[in-house]
Amino acid sequence: MIALDHIALWTRNHYRHAYELSQESGLGSFDGGFFPVHGLAQKIVPLGGDVYIEVEGIVDLDVFAGESWIRKTLERNTVDGACFMGWCLRSDSLGDLEALAAHRGVEVQQGISGGYQLMTTPPATGMLLLTPPVRQSWGLGKPNMYYEPDLSAHYGRQSALPGTGTVVGHGVSWIEIGGTREGLVDWLGPVFSETEAAIDIRYNGGRSGLHAVGVNTSAGEKVIRRQPPREV
């Protein structure tokens, strides 16, 4: 089964943007830990239905100051504010990942195993394999896919911390992406039909990438709209 797993929202200050997102939508967050090799940290906004937004920002200048693709890409794409940098699928079948990897001509690779979480956050489990690599998917405004058979500690199932928001997410109702349906068919190949069956995808014909997400909540539908990647 294929589903939407999470959305990567890049910003220069993840604390401030998580607060602004809460003011806008009412949705709360919790601390998602840090990525020691990238100099980034994240706030997690659970949307319900095993989906979440990871609001990522700079936290370690010593690491981030290097000439990395992530540093350059974040800087370019957040000049005018936060950016929906990536939208990520999830499958409980390794065969789906292998089929997508073969279609894209890349390998299935090891993902983050959960060693970066803070002691106060639930341990990540299962999200160990992904394809295509972030640079070859997010960098093009396209989705990648994770293999995650065990959702027992999934971030989308966690609760926001008290005081961070009063609205509770009940799942994503739709997403809006740039480009066309034909373009996504070409990208996903053999896993497209299952993806389309699982996610209500709206196409606006604009720049590739995620443009908006509709979330069912305890306060009605909330629409979160941010710019998609514009420079990679």
N, CA, C and O of each residue as an XYZ file, in Angstrom:
928
protein
N       0.836     -1.194      0.000
C       0.000      0.000      0.000
C       0.874      1.248      0.000
O       1.832      1.339      0.767
N       0.546      2.203     -0.855
C       1.267      3.466     -0.931
C       0.414      4.557     -0.300
O      -0.808      4.567     -0.448
N       1.072      5.482      0.411
C       0.376      6.592      1.053
C       1.291      7.798      1.090
O       2.493      7.677      0.854
N       0.733      8.954      1.383
C       1.546     10.125      1.675
C       2.116      9.958      3.069
O       1.388      9.628      4.005
N       3.428     10.186      3.215
C       4.064      9.987      4.510
C       4.364     11.306      5.211
O       3.894     11.537      6.325
N       5.142     12.171      4.569
C       5.446     13.443      5.206
C       5.825     14.490      4.167
O       6.104     14.182      3.008
N       5.824     15.726      4.622
C       6.144     16.877      3.793
C       7.303     17.608      4.443
O       7.270     17.893      5.640
N       8.326     17.912      3.661
C       9.491     18.641      4.172
C       9.334     20.120      3.853
O       9.285     20.513      2.688
N       9.258     20.932      4.894
C       9.128     22.368      4.744
C      10.421     23.000      5.249
O      10.739     22.920      6.435
N      11.158     23.623      4.348
C      12.459     24.201      4.714
C      12.301     25.684      5.025
O      11.578     26.406      4.338
N      12.988     26.120      6.068
C      12.930     27.506      6.508
C      14.247     27.862      7.173
O      15.029     26.973      7.508
N      14.502     29.132      7.365
C      15.737     29.557      8.020
C      15.619     29.551      9.539
O      16.626     29.629     10.243
N      14.394     29.459     10.043
C      14.180     29.414     11.486
C      12.990     28.510     11.765
O      11.843     28.953     11.698
N      13.254     27.243     12.078
C      12.157     26.288     12.231
C      11.316     26.569     13.473
O      10.134     26.225     13.495
N      11.885     27.176     14.494
C      11.098     27.551     15.661
C      10.066     28.616     15.295
O       8.884     28.490     15.614
N      10.528     29.655     14.627
C       9.614     30.732     14.253
C       8.549     30.245     13.283
O       7.378     30.601     13.409
N       8.961     29.425     12.307
C       7.972     29.023     11.309
C       6.948     28.041     11.879
O       5.784     28.071     11.480
N       7.356     27.182     12.792
C       6.385     26.302     13.443
C       5.369     27.136     14.219
O       4.182     26.813     14.253
N       5.852     28.220     14.846
C       4.953     29.127     15.551
C       4.015     29.824     14.567
O       2.813     29.904     14.819
N       4.541     30.323     13.461
C       3.710     30.997     12.465
C       2.694     30.048     11.844
O       1.557     30.436     11.576
N       3.104     28.809     11.617
C       2.181     27.811     11.078
C       1.057     27.534     12.068
O      -0.090     27.341     11.664
N       1.371     27.514     13.353
C       0.350     27.332     14.380
C      -0.606     28.512     14.418
O      -1.815     28.330     14.560
N      -0.070     29.724     14.290
C      -0.932     30.906     14.277
C      -1.863     30.894     13.067
O      -3.001     31.357     13.141
N      -1.374     30.370     11.979
C      -2.145     30.320     10.736
C      -3.212     29.233     10.747
O      -4.349     29.462     10.335
N      -2.840     28.057     11.219
C      -3.720     26.885     11.091
C      -4.280     26.374     12.412
O      -5.293     25.675     12.436
N      -3.616     26.725     13.513
C      -3.998     26.182     14.815
C      -3.325     24.876     15.155
O      -3.454     24.385     16.277
N      -2.594     24.292     14.189
C      -1.940     23.006     14.397
C      -0.687     23.164     15.249
O       0.095     24.092     15.043
N      -0.497     22.259     16.205
C       0.654     22.306     17.078
C       1.806     21.470     16.566
O       1.745     20.911     15.471
N       2.852     21.389     17.361
C       4.074     20.704     16.939
C       4.796     20.110     18.135
O       4.432     20.358     19.284
N       5.822     19.323     17.851
C       6.746     18.855     18.879
C       8.140     18.814     18.275
O       8.299     18.887     17.056
N       9.143     18.698     19.124
C      10.523     18.718     18.662
C      10.881     17.386     18.032
O      10.693     16.333     18.641
N      11.400     17.432     16.802
C      11.734     16.214     16.081
C      13.202     15.874     16.067
O      13.613     14.949     15.367
N      14.014     16.608     16.833
C      15.427     16.284     16.887
C      16.230     16.952     15.786
O      15.752     17.879     15.133
N      17.466     16.472     15.580
C      18.364     17.132     14.647
C      19.089     16.119     13.773
O      19.160     14.930     14.084
N      19.629     16.634     12.660
C      20.397     15.842     11.707
C      21.863     16.247     11.847
O      22.259     17.275     11.300
N      22.668     15.482     12.553
C      24.034     15.919     12.851
C      24.916     16.108     11.629
O      25.833     16.928     11.662
N      24.668     15.375     10.554
C      25.540     15.501      9.383
C      25.118     16.648      8.467
O      25.850     16.989      7.538
N      23.950     17.249      8.711
C      23.457     18.312      7.833
C      23.362     19.670      8.519
O      23.199     20.687      7.844
N      23.461     19.706      9.848
C      23.337     20.970     10.546
C      21.919     21.485     10.632
O      21.704     22.673     10.873
N      20.937     20.603     10.436
C      19.525     20.980     10.473
C      18.821     20.337     11.666
O      19.245     19.297     12.169
N      17.749     20.971     12.102
C      16.876     20.389     13.117
C      15.440     20.597     12.659
O      15.191     21.310     11.687
N      14.498     19.977     13.356
C      13.129     20.030     12.867
C      12.097     20.073     13.983
O      12.280     19.526     15.070
N      11.003     20.752     13.657
C       9.774     20.680     14.428
C       8.801     19.826     13.621
O       8.716     19.961     12.401
N       8.069     18.947     14.304
C       7.130     18.057     13.633
C       5.701     18.540     13.869
O       5.295     18.775     15.007
N       4.950     18.684     12.791
C       3.542     19.069     12.858
C       2.711     17.871     12.421
O       2.582     17.632     11.220
N       2.136     17.103     13.362
C       1.336     15.938     12.970
C       0.017     16.367     12.336
O      -0.689     17.227     12.863
N      -0.305     15.758     11.202
C      -1.518     16.100     10.471
C      -2.604     15.056     10.629
O      -3.712     15.235     10.124
N      -2.300     13.950     11.335
C      -3.253     12.853     11.439
C      -3.162     11.947     10.230
O      -2.593     12.322      9.205
N      -3.720     10.754     10.348
C      -3.703      9.828      9.225
C      -2.310      9.401      8.828
O      -2.070      9.103      7.658
N      -1.369      9.363      9.784
C       0.010      8.943      9.529
C       0.724      9.840      8.522
O       1.492      9.368      7.684
N       0.459     11.139      8.620
C       1.129     12.135      7.789
C       1.590     13.272      8.695
O       0.912     13.613      9.664
N       2.735     13.854      8.381
C       3.209     14.993      9.165
C       4.014     15.935      8.289
O       4.475     15.568      7.208
N       4.175     17.160      8.781
C       5.084     18.129      8.172
C       6.325     18.208      9.044
O       6.218     18.337     10.263
N       7.496     18.134      8.436
C       8.722     18.384      9.171
C       9.228     19.772      8.779
O       9.623     20.007      7.637
N       9.206     20.681      9.746
C       9.668     22.049      9.527
C      11.152     22.087      9.867
O      11.524     22.031     11.039
N      11.991     22.179      8.860
C      13.437     22.050      9.046
C      14.134     23.390      8.900
O      13.844     24.168      7.992
N      15.070     23.643      9.826
C      15.840     24.875      9.773
C      17.260     24.657     10.258
O      17.610     23.577     10.733
N      18.071     25.692     10.133
C      19.486     25.632     10.487
C      19.641     25.649     12.001
O      19.014     26.452     12.692
N      20.487     24.749     12.510
C      20.719     24.726     13.951
C      22.198     24.650     14.303
O      22.579     25.002     15.420
N      23.038     24.200     13.379
C      24.461     24.029     13.670
C      25.276     24.676     12.553
O      25.494     24.071     11.503
N      25.720     25.897     12.784
C      26.447     26.622     11.755
C      27.788     25.982     11.422
O      28.248     26.079     10.285
N      28.419     25.334     12.390
C      29.705     24.703     12.129
C      29.582     23.620     11.065
O      30.467     23.462     10.224
N      28.486     22.880     11.106
C      28.239     21.834     10.106
C      27.671     22.442      8.835
O      28.072     22.080      7.729
N      26.735     23.367      9.000
C      26.008     23.900      7.863
C      26.864     24.802      6.979
O      26.520     25.041      5.822
N      27.960     25.299      7.508
C      28.791     26.244      6.761
C      29.547     25.593      5.608
O      30.115     26.298      4.774
N      29.565     24.277      5.544
C      30.266     23.596      4.469
C      29.607     23.813      3.114
O      28.474     24.288      3.032
N      30.324     23.463      2.061
C      29.805     23.662      0.702
C      28.923     22.485      0.283
O      29.224     21.791     -0.688
N      27.853     22.271      1.008
C      26.979     21.132      0.722
C      25.814     21.541     -0.169
O      25.427     22.709     -0.227
N      25.267     20.551     -0.859
C      24.089     20.795     -1.691
C      22.919     21.246     -0.832
O      22.157     22.119     -1.247
N      22.759     20.673      0.355
C      21.649     21.051      1.222
C      21.765     22.512      1.638
O      20.775     23.244      1.618
N      22.963     22.939      2.013
C      23.134     24.337      2.414
C      22.771     25.278      1.267
O      21.983     26.206      1.451
N      23.334     25.047      0.102
C      23.081     25.925     -1.037
C      21.606     25.927     -1.422
O      21.038     26.972     -1.738
N      20.993     24.746     -1.393
C      19.595     24.637     -1.799
C      18.677     25.325     -0.802
O      17.743     26.024     -1.196
N      18.932     25.134      0.480
C      18.108     25.801      1.490
C      18.238     27.308      1.383
O      17.237     28.023      1.425
N      19.453     27.795      1.245
C      19.655     29.241      1.157
C      18.922     29.832     -0.040
O      18.264     30.865      0.082
N      19.029     29.194     -1.177
C      18.401     29.723     -2.390
C      16.878     29.691     -2.318
O      16.205     30.587     -2.827
N      16.350     28.666     -1.692
C      14.899     28.476     -1.720
C      14.154     29.136     -0.569
O      12.923     29.136     -0.554
N      14.868     29.693      0.385
C      14.194     30.326      1.521
C      14.456     31.824      1.599
O      14.203     32.440      2.634
N      14.953     32.411      0.531
C      15.204     33.857      0.504
C      13.924     34.626      0.788
O      13.942     35.615      1.521
N      12.819     34.182      0.215
C      11.539     34.880      0.359
C      10.586     34.163      1.309
O       9.382     34.416      1.285
N      11.111     33.276      2.141
C      10.251     32.570      3.087
C      10.355     31.073      2.953
O      11.173     30.556      2.191
N       9.518     30.380      3.701
C       9.565     28.922      3.763
C       9.202     28.286      2.432
O       8.495     28.873      1.613
N       9.702     27.075      2.235
C       9.537     26.370      0.968
C       9.118     24.925      1.224
O       9.712     24.238      2.056
N       8.091     24.466      0.504
C       7.745     23.044      0.504
C       8.794     22.323     -0.336
O       8.610     22.144     -1.540
N       9.885     21.912      0.291
C      11.001     21.354     -0.471
C      10.727     19.938     -0.949
O      11.137     19.580     -2.053
N      10.050     19.124     -0.156
C       9.835     17.735     -0.555
C       8.490     17.200     -0.119
O       7.956     17.604      0.913
N       7.945     16.295     -0.904
C       6.773     15.536     -0.471
C       7.077     14.066     -0.686
O       7.537     13.656     -1.752
N       6.809     13.279      0.354
C       7.369     11.936      0.453
C       6.277     10.884      0.581
O       5.360     11.002      1.394
N       6.402      9.869     -0.233
C       5.465      8.743     -0.206
C       5.984      7.669      0.733
O       7.145      7.685      1.140
N       5.121      6.752      1.064
C       5.484      5.621      1.930
C       4.829      4.355      1.377
O       3.691      4.384      0.908
N       5.558      3.257      1.439
C       5.000      1.964      1.047
C       5.335      0.923      2.103
O       6.384      0.986      2.744
N       4.445     -0.022      2.274
C       4.738     -1.151      3.160
C       5.273     -2.328      2.363
O       5.389     -3.436      2.887
N       5.599     -2.094      1.093
C       6.130     -3.137      0.224
C       7.492     -2.724     -0.315
O       7.611     -1.692     -0.976
N       8.510     -3.512     -0.041
C       9.829     -3.245     -0.598
C       9.804     -3.344     -2.113
O      10.601     -2.703     -2.798
N       8.881     -4.155     -2.639
C       8.762     -4.289     -4.083
C       8.417     -2.982     -4.772
O       8.859     -2.737     -5.895
N       7.615     -2.122     -4.100
C       7.292     -0.821     -4.674
C       8.539      0.035     -4.812
O       8.733      0.695     -5.833
N       9.391      0.027     -3.780
C      10.634      0.795     -3.854
C      11.525      0.276     -4.961
O      12.108      1.058     -5.712
N      11.636     -1.016     -5.068
C      12.497     -1.612     -6.094
C      11.970     -1.287     -7.488
O      12.752     -1.038     -8.405
N      10.653     -1.287     -7.650
C      10.064     -0.970     -8.956
C      10.314      0.495     -9.314
O      10.645      0.808    -10.457
N      10.155      1.404     -8.324
C      10.397      2.817     -8.586
C      11.875      3.065     -8.881
O      12.208      3.826     -9.790
N      12.758      2.428     -8.118
C      14.193      2.595     -8.336
C      14.590      2.121     -9.730
O      15.360      2.788    -10.420
N      14.067      0.974    -10.140
C      14.385      0.457    -11.467
C      13.867      1.403    -12.550
O      14.539      1.629    -13.556
N      12.685      1.945    -12.343
C      12.103      2.873    -13.317
C      12.939      4.141    -13.444
O      13.107      4.664    -14.545
N      13.464      4.640    -12.327
C      14.256      5.867    -12.330
C      15.733      5.606    -12.615
O      16.493      6.556    -12.806
N      16.154      4.356    -12.648
C      17.548      4.029    -12.907
C      18.475      4.374    -11.760
O      19.621      4.771    -11.973
N      17.967      4.217    -10.516
C      18.768      4.504     -9.320
C      18.696      3.299     -8.388
O      18.026      2.310     -8.684
N      19.390      3.396     -7.267
C      19.395      2.326     -6.281
C      18.465      2.661     -5.121
O      18.208      3.830     -4.836
N      17.968      1.632     -4.464
C      17.328      1.807     -3.154
C      18.447      2.037     -2.152
O      19.407      1.268     -2.119
N      18.344      3.072     -1.338
C      19.437      3.400     -0.437
C      18.985      3.448      1.015
O      17.796      3.554      1.316
N      19.966      3.366      1.901
C      19.704      3.418      3.327
C      19.302      4.829      3.719
O      19.929      5.805      3.307
N      18.248      4.924      4.520
C      17.815      6.212      5.024
C      18.300      6.424      6.446
O      19.143      5.678      6.944
N      17.762      7.442      7.093
C      18.128      7.734      8.476
C      17.468      6.710      9.385
O      16.265      6.465      9.288
N      18.251      6.119     10.261
C      17.754      5.023     11.092
C      17.160      5.467     12.418
O      16.667      4.638     13.182
N      17.197      6.751     12.699
C      16.583      7.244     13.926
C      17.573      7.641     14.993
O      17.162      7.945     16.113
N      18.870      7.652     14.698
C      19.856      7.975     15.707
C      19.955      9.442     16.055
O      20.676      9.806     16.983
N      19.242     10.301     15.328
C      19.375     11.739     15.548
C      18.318     12.298     16.489
O      18.382     13.480     16.827
N      17.339     11.490     16.930
C      16.253     12.020     17.742
C      16.731     12.488     19.111
O      17.694     11.955     19.663
N      16.054     13.475     19.641
C      16.302     13.877     21.015
C      15.749     12.810     21.952
O      14.903     12.007     21.561
N      16.228     12.808     23.177
C      15.761     11.813     24.143
C      14.272     11.969     24.441
O      13.619     11.016     24.867
N      13.742     13.159     24.220
C      12.337     13.401     24.545
C      11.392     13.069     23.414
O      10.176     13.158     23.584
N      11.918     12.690     22.264
C      11.045     12.399     21.138
C      10.914     10.901     20.922
O      11.833     10.148     21.244
N       9.779     10.454     20.378
C       9.611      9.025     20.124
C      10.645      8.533     19.122
O      10.954      9.245     18.166
N      11.180      7.347     19.311
C      12.172      6.828     18.361
C      11.543      6.510     17.012
O      10.453      5.941     16.950
N      12.222      6.873     15.943
C      11.743      6.528     14.615
C      12.025      5.060     14.345
O      13.075      4.546     14.730
N      11.097      4.387     13.688
C      11.297      2.980     13.350
C      10.903      2.751     11.907
O       9.979      3.387     11.400
N      11.587      1.864     11.258
C      11.133      1.387      9.968
C      11.566      2.200      8.772
O      11.761      1.631      7.698
N      11.731      3.540      8.909
C      12.027      4.351      7.750
C      13.511      4.254      7.420
O      14.271      5.196      7.641
N      13.912      3.104      6.890
C      15.325      2.820      6.703
C      15.745      2.821      5.240
O      16.931      2.958      4.941
N      14.800      2.673      4.331
C      15.121      2.593      2.915
C      14.329      3.638      2.146
O      13.176      3.926      2.469
N      14.968      4.207      1.114
C      14.288      5.211      0.314
C      14.818      5.195     -1.107
O      15.891      4.656     -1.378
N      14.054      5.792     -2.009
C      14.448      5.982     -3.397
C      13.461      6.959     -4.037
O      12.302      6.999     -3.624
N      13.879      7.747     -5.027
C      15.246      8.107     -5.356
C      15.865      8.965     -4.250
O      15.145      9.426     -3.364
N      17.177      9.190     -4.281
C      17.817     10.054     -3.284
C      17.188     11.446     -3.280
O      16.622     11.891     -4.279
N      17.298     12.114     -2.151
C      16.691     13.440     -1.992
C      17.136     14.401     -3.090
O      16.317     15.118     -3.666
N      18.424     14.411     -3.373
C      18.927     15.350     -4.376
C      18.344     15.078     -5.749
O      18.209     16.002     -6.551
N      18.000     13.845     -6.036
C      17.462     13.468     -7.342
C      15.943     13.412     -7.358
O      15.353     12.972     -8.345
N      15.307     13.845     -6.293
C      13.841     13.886     -6.264
C      13.370     15.247     -5.772
O      12.753     16.000     -6.525
N      13.656     15.569     -4.515
C      13.262     16.879     -3.998
C      13.855     18.001     -4.842
O      13.200     19.011     -5.100
N      15.086     17.814     -5.265
C      15.752     18.838     -6.065
C      15.067     19.111     -7.389
O      15.331     20.129     -8.029
N      14.183     18.206     -7.808
C      13.417     18.378     -9.047
C      11.948     18.668     -8.766
O      11.138     18.767     -9.688
N      11.611     18.805     -7.482
C      10.207     19.012     -7.124
C       9.383     17.747     -7.223
O       8.157     17.814     -7.315
N      10.037     16.590     -7.204
C       9.347     15.303     -7.353
C       9.355     14.536     -6.039
O      10.202     14.790     -5.182
N       8.425     13.601     -5.867
C       8.401     12.823     -4.628
C       9.403     11.680     -4.641
O       9.737     11.137     -5.694
N       9.875     11.327     -3.452
C      10.575     10.061     -3.290
C       9.724      9.156     -2.411
O       8.652      9.558     -1.959
N      10.190      7.945     -2.167
C       9.381      6.969     -1.456
C      10.214      6.260     -0.405
O      11.387      5.955     -0.619
N       9.582      6.001      0.738
C      10.209      5.308      1.855
C       9.534      3.948      2.069
O       8.342      3.777      1.812
N      10.309      3.017      2.534
C       9.781      1.714      2.929
C       9.607      1.741      4.434
O      10.583      1.860      5.174
N       8.385      1.632      4.886
C       8.105      1.762      6.312
C       6.963      0.823      6.718
O       5.810      1.249      6.781
N       7.268     -0.432      6.990
C       6.215     -1.392      7.353
C       5.696     -1.236      8.775
O       4.584     -1.671      9.073
N       6.480     -0.622      9.658
C       6.091     -0.492     11.066
C       5.824      0.973     11.394
O       6.746      1.789     11.414
N       4.549      1.306     11.654
C       4.173      2.688     11.931
C       3.923      2.942     13.413
O       3.341      3.966     13.773
N       4.346      2.042     14.261
C       4.013      2.153     15.685
C       4.579      3.417     16.327
O       3.985      3.945     17.268
N       5.713      3.911     15.835
C       6.307      5.128     16.394
C       6.342      6.252     15.365
O       7.146      7.178     15.470
N       5.471      6.162     14.381
C       5.464      7.154     13.306
C       5.150      8.541     13.853
O       4.285      8.696     14.716
N       5.859      9.547     13.346
C       5.650     10.918     13.811
C       4.209     11.391     13.607
O       3.698     12.181     14.401
N       3.559     10.913     12.555
C       2.185     11.321     12.303
C       1.205     10.837     13.354
O       0.077     11.325     13.421
N       1.622      9.885     14.173
C       0.755      9.356     15.236
C       1.010     10.013     16.588
O       0.311      9.727     17.560
N       2.003     10.889     16.653
C       2.315     11.534     17.917
C       1.433     12.765     18.111
O       0.832     13.266     17.161
N       1.365     13.237     19.330
C       0.556     14.409     19.654
C       1.437     15.643     19.774
O       2.580     15.572     20.225
N       0.885     16.763     19.364
C       1.590     18.026     19.540
C       1.716     18.344     21.022
O       0.894     17.914     21.831
N       2.743     19.091     21.368
C       2.946     19.471     22.751
C       1.896     20.480     23.194
O       1.504     21.343     22.408
N       1.441     20.390     24.422
C       0.478     21.376     24.938
C       1.030     22.791     24.795
O       2.206     23.047     25.051
N       0.164     23.688     24.384
C       0.566     25.077     24.229
C       1.059     25.448     22.850
O       1.259     26.629     22.565
N       1.262     24.455     21.977
C       1.771     24.757     20.634
C       0.657     24.908     19.605
O       0.900     25.407     18.506
N      -0.558     24.487     19.939
C      -1.676     24.588     19.020
C      -2.899     23.909     19.604
O      -2.782     22.968     20.388
N      -4.059     24.382     19.224
C      -5.310     23.841     19.775
C      -6.079     22.997     18.772
O      -7.055     22.340     19.133
N      -5.648     23.009     17.516
C      -6.347     22.275     16.461
C      -5.681     20.920     16.256
O      -4.455     20.818     16.255
N      -6.496     19.875     16.082
C      -5.992     18.517     15.886
C      -6.221     18.095     14.441
O      -7.330     18.211     13.920
N      -5.164     17.603     13.794
C      -5.287     17.130     12.421
C      -5.929     15.761     12.341
O      -5.650     14.884     13.159
N      -6.798     15.581     11.341
C      -7.462     14.298     11.120
C      -7.123     13.688      9.761
O      -7.836     12.817      9.263
N      -6.029     14.157      9.175
C      -5.576     13.558      7.922
C      -5.609     14.537      6.763
O      -6.358     15.513      6.781
N      -4.795     14.268      5.760
C      -4.714     15.108      4.568
C      -5.861     14.769      3.629
O      -6.102     13.598      3.337
N      -6.569     15.789      3.155
C      -7.681     15.568      2.236
C      -7.247     15.660      0.773
O      -7.815     14.985     -0.086
N      -6.239     16.497      0.485
C      -5.743     16.632     -0.890
C      -4.400     17.341     -0.879
O      -4.034     17.993      0.099
N      -3.675     17.205     -1.972
C      -2.468     17.992     -2.181
C      -2.535     18.632     -3.559
O      -3.170     18.103     -4.472
N      -1.876     19.774     -3.699
C      -1.787     20.459     -4.989
C      -0.323     20.509     -5.396
O       0.531     20.962     -4.634
N      -0.045     20.042     -6.599
C       1.327     20.050     -7.090
C       1.393     20.755     -8.434
O       0.385     20.913     -9.123
N       2.602     21.175     -8.794
C       2.805     21.775    -10.099
C       2.903     20.707    -11.181
O       2.842     19.509    -10.906
N       3.053     21.166    -12.397
C       3.175     20.213    -13.502
C       1.840     19.605    -13.889
O       0.781     20.184    -13.646
N       1.908     18.434    -14.491
C       0.723     17.766    -15.019
C       0.655     16.324    -14.524
O       1.623     15.776    -13.996
N      -0.506     15.737    -14.709
C      -0.671     14.321    -14.362
C       0.282     13.460    -15.181
O       0.849     12.495    -14.668
N       0.456     13.803    -16.439
C       1.351     13.031    -17.306
C       2.790     13.079    -16.799
O       3.526     12.097    -16.897
N       3.182     14.230    -16.258
C       4.523     14.347    -15.721
C       4.746     13.460    -14.519
O       5.823     12.887    -14.355
N       3.709     13.341    -13.656
C       3.845     12.478    -12.488
C       3.793     11.007    -12.886
O       4.464     10.172    -12.279
N       2.996     10.688    -13.907
C       2.986      9.324    -14.435
C       4.382      8.937    -14.905
O       4.860      7.838    -14.625
N       5.024      9.844    -15.616
C       6.369      9.576    -16.118
C       7.359      9.398    -14.973
O       8.256      8.559    -15.057
N       7.206     10.178    -13.903
C       8.141     10.099    -12.781
C       7.966      8.811    -11.987
O       8.949      8.141    -11.669
N       6.734      8.463    -11.668
C       6.483      7.319    -10.781
C       6.380      5.991    -11.516
O       6.592      4.933    -10.923
N       6.060      6.041    -12.787
C       6.010      4.806    -13.558
C       5.090      3.760    -12.971
O       3.895      4.015    -12.817
N       5.613      2.575    -12.633
C       4.771      1.446    -12.230
C       4.018      1.648    -10.916
O       3.085      0.898    -10.632
N       4.397      2.638    -10.110
C       3.704      2.825     -8.835
C       2.720      3.996     -8.892
O       2.133      4.358     -7.873
N       2.536      4.592    -10.082
C       1.660      5.764    -10.157
C       0.215      5.437     -9.833
O      -0.410      6.138     -9.036
N      -0.328      4.391    -10.432
C      -1.760      4.106    -10.273
C      -2.123      3.884     -8.814
O      -3.178      4.327     -8.361
N      -1.255      3.200     -8.073
C      -1.519      2.972     -6.659
C      -1.419      4.279     -5.872
O      -2.175      4.510     -4.928
N      -0.477      5.126     -6.274
C      -0.337      6.425     -5.621
C      -1.564      7.282     -5.851
O      -2.083      7.886     -4.913
N      -2.033      7.344     -7.085
C      -3.201      8.148     -7.415
C      -4.446      7.643     -6.704
O      -5.309      8.431     -6.319
N      -4.540      6.332     -6.529
C      -5.692      5.767     -5.832
C      -5.699      6.136     -4.351
O      -6.759      6.217     -3.730
N      -4.499      6.361     -3.785
C      -4.392      6.624     -2.354
C      -4.441      8.104     -2.001
O      -4.803      8.454     -0.878
N      -4.085      8.980     -2.936
C      -3.949     10.405     -2.648
C      -4.756     11.218     -3.655
O      -4.676     10.979     -4.860
N      -5.536     12.183     -3.156
C      -6.247     13.120     -4.028
C      -5.255     14.187     -4.467
O      -4.936     15.098     -3.703
N      -4.768     14.074     -5.698
C      -3.735     14.967     -6.216
C      -4.367     15.949     -7.193
O      -5.060     15.548     -8.129
N      -4.126     17.235     -6.970
C      -4.594     18.278     -7.864
C      -3.384     18.886     -8.576
O      -2.348     19.131     -7.957
N      -3.526     19.125     -9.873
C      -2.419     19.623    -10.680
C      -2.727     21.052    -11.129
O      -3.822     21.325    -11.619
N      -1.759     21.967    -10.965
C      -2.010     23.343    -11.362
C      -1.208     23.784    -12.579
O      -1.340     24.924    -13.025
N      -0.376     22.892    -13.124
C       0.385     23.221    -14.312
C       1.557     24.149    -14.086
O       2.249     24.514    -15.036
N       1.794     24.543    -12.829
C       2.874     25.472    -12.525
C       4.195     24.780    -12.270
O       4.426     23.655    -12.714
N       5.066     25.482    -11.538
C       6.403     24.966    -11.255
C       6.317     23.652    -10.490
O       5.484     23.501     -9.597
N       7.170     22.716    -10.837
C       7.142     21.390    -10.235
C       7.335     21.482     -8.729
O       8.093     22.319     -8.239
N       6.644     20.620     -8.008
C       6.760     20.583     -6.565
C       5.422     20.737     -5.882
O       4.401     20.967     -6.532
N       5.432     20.609     -4.573
C       4.225     20.750     -3.773
C       3.911     22.228     -3.576
O       4.787     23.013     -3.214
N       2.653     22.602     -3.816
C       2.213     23.989     -3.661
C       1.298     24.170     -2.452
O       1.350     25.207     -1.791
N       0.466     23.179     -2.156
C      -0.491     23.339     -1.063
C      -0.958     21.974     -0.591
O      -0.873     20.984     -1.317
N      -1.456     21.941      0.644
C      -2.016     20.721      1.209
C      -3.277     21.078      1.982
O      -3.290     22.039      2.751
N      -4.331     20.305      1.777
C      -5.565     20.475      2.522
C      -5.615     19.455      3.649
O      -5.394     18.265      3.427
N      -5.904     19.920      4.853
C      -5.875     19.058      6.027
C      -7.244     19.077      6.708
O      -7.763     20.146      7.032
N      -7.820     17.913      6.923
C      -9.024     17.810      7.733
C      -8.631     17.986      9.195
O      -7.704     17.327      9.666
N      -9.313     18.856      9.912
C      -8.958     19.106     11.301
C     -10.202     19.217     12.176
O     -11.334     19.202     11.692
N      -9.959     19.327     13.459
C     -11.050     19.508     14.417
C     -11.732     20.858     14.251
O     -12.795     21.089     14.828
N     -11.132     21.754     13.469
C     -11.710     23.073     13.218
C     -12.068     23.246     11.742
O     -12.100     24.368     11.235
N     -12.338     22.132     11.054
C     -12.649     22.189      9.632
C     -11.398     22.052      8.780
O     -10.305     21.839      9.304
N     -11.557     22.173      7.474
C     -10.412     22.027      6.586
C      -9.494     23.241      6.671
O      -9.947     24.384      6.618
N      -8.203     22.975      6.803
C      -7.179     24.003      6.785
C      -6.325     23.806      5.546
O      -5.915     22.686      5.240
N      -6.058     24.884      4.839
C      -5.214     24.829      3.648
C      -3.890     25.502      3.962
O      -3.853     26.670      4.349
N      -2.806     24.760      3.793
C      -1.459     25.277      4.027
C      -0.778     25.411      2.673
O      -0.574     24.428      1.961
N      -0.433     26.642      2.336
C       0.163     26.918      1.014
C       1.529     27.569      1.200
O       1.661     28.547      1.936
N       2.535     27.029      0.538
C       3.876     27.573      0.562
C       4.455     27.487     -0.850
O       3.892     26.797     -1.700
N       5.565     28.172     -1.116
C       6.195     28.090     -2.421
C       6.834     26.726     -2.612
O       7.338     26.142     -1.652
N       6.822     26.207     -3.832
C       7.563     24.968     -4.132
C       9.025     25.299     -4.389
O       9.381     26.476     -4.445
N       9.884     24.293     -4.548
C      11.287     24.576     -4.889
C      11.359     25.420     -6.156
O      10.635     25.167     -7.119
N      12.216     26.402     -6.151
C      12.357     27.234     -7.334
C      13.759     27.233     -7.898
O      13.958     27.464     -9.091
N      14.763     26.964     -7.016
C      16.138     26.883     -7.471
C      16.786     25.672     -6.824
O      16.739     25.525     -5.603
N      17.383     24.808     -7.617
C      18.025     23.621     -7.087
C      19.519     23.617     -7.422
O      20.233     22.684     -7.053
